[in-house]
Amino acid sequence: MQCKDIMAMIEGTYPKSAALGFDNVGLQAGRSEKEVRRIYLALDTTDAVIEEAIAQEADMLITHHPLIFSPLKHITDEDFIGRRLLKLIRSDISYYAMHTNYDIVEMAPLAARMLALKDAQIMEKTCVLPDGREGGFGMAGELPKEMTLLPCAEYVKDVFQIPDVKIFGNPETVLNRAAVLPGSGKSMTADALRNGAEVYITGDFGHHDGIDAVDQGLNVIDAGHYGIEHIFIGQMAEELKERFPEMEICTEPIRHPFLMV
């Protein structure tokens, strides 16, 4: 199996054309004809992830967030991105990123299924996928049962195995309808409100973002950027195992980068 065969599978389900214009998805370093027997999956291309991929003797590294996001003028050991790229290339690891194309196809629908949201619909539709389905950002639907904000926060922690979340709103507020957007969601507060959400489950909410949302009638559960998006790792591992049963799939352990202490 070559890297380009795995890329073809990925792009058949998560087409690069679905990614937003500012994004950078696809093969970012290495050889498309590299023979691949072992894949390492992670959310970010950190130094620790690269070292572990090398230790696991991975032939291909697949992450959600791209290492190369802005244009590079040089690749040297004088900055951390250059050092990471050099280490991947020296180790003959082909590196592939799937970011907003994955978000648009699968990230929020997966989170909505895990939360058992009923009659969930896309919050902001962005494209029609090759199979005829609509793709977009965020999902809004009915919670599996009525609950107040504090139990809902505990439910989110349990579903996504998050040690801590931050809430904005009255803990006693009764909730029936939720919106979920893994990653950074403050830019889509208006979309959550437009979809009738009473609580918005997302990440990267600041103080003013939170109080402004509450003033508009929307409670917020901030699960952190990593807190929900790490579900990419498990889902893609299962998909790759199903499509390539002879392939060995290794995954980054779930490590929440920030903890409340």
C-alpha atoms as one frame of an Amber mdcrd trajectory, in Angstrom:
protein
   0.000   0.000   0.000   1.397   3.378  -0.969   0.731   6.747   0.597  -1.144
   7.884  -2.516  -3.599   4.961  -2.136  -4.444   6.076   1.406  -4.720   9.683
   0.216  -7.175   8.590  -2.488  -9.377   6.886   0.104  -9.306   9.886   2.409
 -10.045  12.363  -0.362 -12.869  10.204  -1.700 -14.684  10.685   1.608 -13.239
  14.035   2.702 -12.593  15.872  -0.588  -9.986  18.610  -0.537 -12.456  20.746
  -2.467 -14.687  20.844   0.635 -12.008  22.630   2.682 -12.292  26.379   3.155
 -10.174  28.604   0.968  -7.820  29.722   3.742  -7.026  26.149   4.755  -4.100
  23.932   3.776  -4.992  20.252   3.551  -3.412  17.247   1.893   0.131  15.897
   1.717   2.418  18.456   3.383   5.729  16.586   3.503   7.177  13.363   2.202
   6.614  11.012  -0.697   3.246  10.099  -2.213   4.781   6.792  -3.364   6.077
   5.912   0.108   5.161   2.338   1.028   2.964   2.465   4.130   2.556  -0.351
   6.612   1.943   1.708   9.757   0.018   4.975  10.233   0.169   7.275  13.252
  -2.911   9.442  13.942  -2.915  12.626  16.039  -4.723  15.935  16.364  -1.661
  18.206  16.086   1.860  17.825  14.700   3.712  18.564  17.930   7.297  17.612
  18.719   5.989  14.851  20.997   3.746  13.474  18.247   6.595  13.393  15.726
   8.914  11.678  18.223   6.236   9.086  18.964   5.556   8.507  15.260   9.292
   7.888  14.779   9.436   5.609  17.843   6.462   3.627  16.501   8.255   3.346
  13.129   5.291   4.921  11.364   5.484   5.368   7.603   2.724   7.982   7.510
   1.504  10.625   9.974  -2.066  11.925   9.642  -3.252  14.876  11.730  -6.327
  17.073  11.859  -4.620  20.456  12.230  -2.072  21.226   9.494   1.525  21.942
  10.439   1.995  24.184   7.391  -0.785  26.750   7.529   0.823  29.981   6.345
   3.212  30.137   3.367   6.818  29.256   4.221   9.780  31.158   2.762  12.312
  28.581   3.930  12.579  25.207   5.666  15.510  25.254   8.074  16.291  24.281
  11.642  16.011  27.930  12.694  12.304  27.731  13.572  10.086  25.064  15.084
   8.032  24.372  11.947  11.173  23.898   9.867  12.679  21.608  12.510   9.534
  19.478  12.568   9.396  19.212   8.787  13.079  18.304   8.594  12.607  15.606
  11.207   9.651  14.119   9.310  11.518  14.169   6.001  14.736  12.722   7.496
  12.652   9.937   9.029  10.943   9.300   5.667   7.482   9.825   7.167   4.852
  11.081   4.756   2.782  13.728   6.520  -0.871  14.414   5.651  -3.365  16.900
   7.158  -7.170  16.851   6.904  -8.688  19.915   8.540 -11.791  21.848   7.448
 -12.624  19.181   4.861 -12.976  16.751   7.792 -14.850  19.370   9.841 -17.378
  19.917   7.068 -17.984  16.226   6.402 -17.748  14.538   9.785 -16.582  16.433
  12.887 -19.818  18.049  14.085 -22.076  15.175  12.943 -19.872  12.781  14.923
 -20.090  15.005  18.009 -23.880  15.252  17.590 -24.180  11.452  17.405 -22.045
  11.049  20.517 -24.286  13.551  22.342 -27.355  11.660  21.041 -28.889  14.863
  19.683 -32.250  14.150  18.069 -33.233  15.470  14.636 -29.851  17.198  14.337
 -29.361  19.552  11.402 -26.311  21.370  10.021 -25.982  24.879  11.473 -24.240
  26.442   8.459 -24.265  24.581   5.149 -21.212  25.228   2.998 -21.258  22.703
   0.156 -22.791  19.648  -1.471 -20.508  16.629  -1.218 -19.784  14.212  -4.097
 -22.236  11.670  -2.633 -25.024  14.261  -2.661 -25.021  14.982   1.068 -24.796
  18.530   2.341 -21.736  19.499   4.332 -21.126  22.334   6.740 -20.221  23.527
  10.207 -21.930  22.706  13.492 -25.053  20.700  14.324 -28.173  21.663  16.250
 -30.732  19.265  17.692 -32.755  18.200  20.698 -30.937  16.919  23.770 -31.712
  13.278  24.645 -33.667  14.566  27.652 -34.462  17.841  29.360 -31.721  18.935
  31.749 -30.388  22.034  33.432 -27.057  23.625  32.564 -24.918  21.995  35.280
 -26.037  18.406  34.528 -25.638  19.189  30.823 -22.039  20.242  31.486 -21.438
  16.969  33.344 -22.994  15.101  30.424 -20.597  16.812  27.984 -17.629  15.948
  30.214 -18.717  12.311  30.357 -19.413  11.949  26.618 -16.104  13.433  25.512
 -14.039  12.323  28.515 -13.086  15.892  29.440 -11.791  16.623  32.951 -13.155
  20.198  33.039 -15.403  22.558  31.120 -16.265  26.244  31.489 -19.883  27.388
  31.538 -21.546  30.723  30.834 -25.131  31.088  32.029 -27.445  30.339  34.926
 -26.699  26.805  36.202 -30.426  26.266  36.810 -31.484  27.105  33.244 -33.646
  24.336  31.764 -32.347  23.122  28.409 -33.936  21.105  25.628 -32.098  22.121
  22.462 -28.333  22.253  21.894 -25.847  23.244  19.214 -22.394  21.690  18.990
 -19.337  22.887  17.085 -16.037  21.169  17.942 -13.019  23.470  18.003 -13.380
  27.237  18.065 -17.022  28.285  17.883 -17.425  31.892  18.974 -17.744  33.117
  15.375 -20.896  31.024  14.968 -22.842  32.194  18.024 -25.425  33.839  15.759
 -25.850  30.551  13.858 -26.451  28.662  17.101 -29.121  31.208  18.060 -30.667
  31.089  14.590 -30.985  27.314  14.949 -32.907  27.687  18.207 -30.162  26.408
  20.516 -30.508  27.054  24.237 -26.973  25.824  24.956 -23.930  25.984  22.700
 -21.267  23.287  23.182 -17.985  24.404  21.642 -14.555  25.794  22.562 -12.319
  28.851  22.754 -14.914  31.191  24.286 -13.494  34.274  25.984 -15.087  36.280
  28.775 -16.818  38.813  26.528 -17.894  36.156  24.018 -19.568  34.234  26.825
 -21.406  37.079  28.517 -22.552  38.439  25.144 -23.971  35.001  24.260 -25.816
  34.773  27.590 -27.282  38.258  27.087 -28.738  36.964  23.819 -30.300  33.980
  25.553 -27.667  31.379  24.743 -25.878  29.398  27.449 -22.384  28.157  26.596
 -20.406  25.075  27.582 -16.783  25.683  26.606 -15.134  22.268  26.339 -11.870
  23.642  24.952 -10.529  23.337  21.418  -8.949  19.930  22.029 -11.764  18.773
  24.323 -14.131  17.733  21.550 -11.898  17.653  18.473  -9.844  14.757  19.796
 -12.720  12.522  18.631 -11.097  12.787  15.187  -8.396  10.358  16.315 -10.674
   7.485  17.300 -13.076   7.908  14.401 -10.347   8.000  11.766  -8.573   5.040
  13.365 -11.741   2.955  13.042 -12.327   4.110   9.467  -8.780   3.319   8.387
  -8.886  -0.106  10.072 -12.105  -0.891   8.227 -10.799   0.275   4.843  -7.272
  -1.124   5.229  -7.492  -4.126   7.580  -3.880  -5.115   6.840  -2.620  -1.691
   7.966  -1.336  -1.098  11.499  -2.918   2.034  12.992  -1.302   3.750  15.983
  -2.961   6.652  17.789  -1.830   9.527  19.944  -2.981   9.029  23.561  -5.622
  11.567  24.570  -3.749  14.265  26.457  -5.708  17.408  27.321  -3.183  20.238
  26.967  -4.831  22.504  29.564  -6.327  21.453  32.873  -8.117  23.481  35.527
  -6.164  23.107  38.798
